[in-house]
């Protein structure tokens, strides 16, 4: 599975659990951290955890995250799939950290054909 296919699978898994404002940003030309950054919002800390759980569940037969941060905290979970970094936020944390601004030089990928927003 390519990193783009992984990013699309992550976006679909987030969409399946009603994640909102899902963004896939291609960052391979501006960073060595990963090829793609996927960012999504949940409406509560419970939904943030459910979104992260669903990503892990739907990708488990293909790839497992190398690292997960923030699962026990409120507001932000980071999942590292090596070439794809997943950030799941609650609304307040997403607005505060504003990762889209930090990665504004990346290419926002149109994923409207694979998500149900």
Buried (B, 14 or more C-beta within 10 A) or exposed (E): EEBBEBBBBBBBBBBBBBBBEBBBBBBBEEEEEBBBBBBBBBEEBEBBBBBBBBBBEBBEEEBEBEEBEBBEEBBBBBBBBBBBBBBBBBBEBBEEBEBBEEBEEBEEBEBEEEBEE
